[in-house]
Amino acid sequence: MLLLDRGGVKLVDWEYAGVGYRYFDLANFVVNNELGPAREEAFLTAYLERPPRPSEVAALRLMRVMSDFREAMWGVVQRTVSKLEFDFDAYANEHFERLLAAVRDPSFEPLLEEARAAG
């Protein structure tokens, strides 16, 4: 749900309402809207209302991998339990391929180091 007030636009996602890690929720938005790196950083800047620190960008990018993993596993489960006419295999494979590409990318290891250094 998007809320508009005098202060701007607010995003409210009730699907997984609860106390969780905000970068996972933000990564879900980025993944599901297929934002590239520039739009991803603009989104994070808008969310934080300031430019993100390197550790915050790293947290978001690492959680993108976890979001893709969750989506891939959801597709695997749905392939078995869903009665919908939908290609859950293709859905799962798309997310598996994206997460594998992310962890194989040379930029992945520095993200882990940045997150580790940030504590």
Secondary structure as a PSIPRED ss2 file (coil, helix, strand):
# PSIPRED VFORMAT (PSIPRED V4.0)

   1 M C   1.000  0.000  0.000
   2 L E   0.000  0.000  1.000
   3 L E   0.000  0.000  1.000
   4 L E   0.000  0.000  1.000
   5 D E   0.000  0.000  1.000
   6 R C   1.000  0.000  0.000
   7 G C   1.000  0.000  0.000
   8 G E   0.000  0.000  1.000
   9 V E   0.000  0.000  1.000
  10 K E   0.000  0.000  1.000
  11 L E   0.000  0.000  1.000
  12 V C   1.000  0.000  0.000
  13 D C   1.000  0.000  0.000
  14 W C   1.000  0.000  0.000
  15 E C   1.000  0.000  0.000
  16 Y C   1.000  0.000  0.000
  17 A C   1.000  0.000  0.000
  18 G C   1.000  0.000  0.000
  19 V C   1.000  0.000  0.000
  20 G C   1.000  0.000  0.000
  21 Y C   1.000  0.000  0.000
  22 R H   0.000  1.000  0.000
  23 Y H   0.000  1.000  0.000
  24 F H   0.000  1.000  0.000
  25 D H   0.000  1.000  0.000
  26 L H   0.000  1.000  0.000
  27 A H   0.000  1.000  0.000
  28 N H   0.000  1.000  0.000
  29 F H   0.000  1.000  0.000
  30 V H   0.000  1.000  0.000
  31 V H   0.000  1.000  0.000
  32 N H   0.000  1.000  0.000
  33 N C   1.000  0.000  0.000
  34 E C   1.000  0.000  0.000
  35 L C   1.000  0.000  0.000
  36 G C   1.000  0.000  0.000
  37 P H   0.000  1.000  0.000
  38 A H   0.000  1.000  0.000
  39 R H   0.000  1.000  0.000
  40 E H   0.000  1.000  0.000
  41 E H   0.000  1.000  0.000
  42 A H   0.000  1.000  0.000
  43 F H   0.000  1.000  0.000
  44 L H   0.000  1.000  0.000
  45 T H   0.000  1.000  0.000
  46 A H   0.000  1.000  0.000
  47 Y H   0.000  1.000  0.000
  48 L H   0.000  1.000  0.000
  49 E C   1.000  0.000  0.000
  50 R C   1.000  0.000  0.000
  51 P C   1.000  0.000  0.000
  52 P C   1.000  0.000  0.000
  53 R C   1.000  0.000  0.000
  54 P H   0.000  1.000  0.000
  55 S H   0.000  1.000  0.000
  56 E H   0.000  1.000  0.000
  57 V H   0.000  1.000  0.000
  58 A H   0.000  1.000  0.000
  59 A H   0.000  1.000  0.000
  60 L H   0.000  1.000  0.000
  61 R H   0.000  1.000  0.000
  62 L H   0.000  1.000  0.000
  63 M H   0.000  1.000  0.000
  64 R H   0.000  1.000  0.000
  65 V H   0.000  1.000  0.000
  66 M H   0.000  1.000  0.000
  67 S H   0.000  1.000  0.000
  68 D H   0.000  1.000  0.000
  69 F H   0.000  1.000  0.000
  70 R H   0.000  1.000  0.000
  71 E H   0.000  1.000  0.000
  72 A H   0.000  1.000  0.000
  73 M H   0.000  1.000  0.000
  74 W H   0.000  1.000  0.000
  75 G H   0.000  1.000  0.000
  76 V H   0.000  1.000  0.000
  77 V H   0.000  1.000  0.000
  78 Q H   0.000  1.000  0.000
  79 R H   0.000  1.000  0.000
  80 T H   0.000  1.000  0.000
  81 V H   0.000  1.000  0.000
  82 S C   1.000  0.000  0.000
  83 K C   1.000  0.000  0.000
  84 L C   1.000  0.000  0.000
  85 E C   1.000  0.000  0.000
  86 F C   1.000  0.000  0.000
  87 D C   1.000  0.000  0.000
  88 F H   0.000  1.000  0.000
  89 D H   0.000  1.000  0.000
  90 A H   0.000  1.000  0.000
  91 Y H   0.000  1.000  0.000
  92 A H   0.000  1.000  0.000
  93 N H   0.000  1.000  0.000
  94 E H   0.000  1.000  0.000
  95 H H   0.000  1.000  0.000
  96 F H   0.000  1.000  0.000
  97 E H   0.000  1.000  0.000
  98 R H   0.000  1.000  0.000
  99 L H   0.000  1.000  0.000
 100 L H   0.000  1.000  0.000
 101 A H   0.000  1.000  0.000
 102 A H   0.000  1.000  0.000
 103 V H   0.000  1.000  0.000
 104 R H   0.000  1.000  0.000
 105 D C   1.000  0.000  0.000
 106 P C   1.000  0.000  0.000
 107 S C   1.000  0.000  0.000
 108 F H   0.000  1.000  0.000
 109 E H   0.000  1.000  0.000
 110 P H   0.000  1.000  0.000
 111 L H   0.000  1.000  0.000
 112 L H   0.000  1.000  0.000
 113 E H   0.000  1.000  0.000
 114 E H   0.000  1.000  0.000
 115 A H   0.000  1.000  0.000
 116 R H   0.000  1.000  0.000
 117 A H   0.000  1.000  0.000
 118 A H   0.000  1.000  0.000
 119 G C   1.000  0.000  0.000
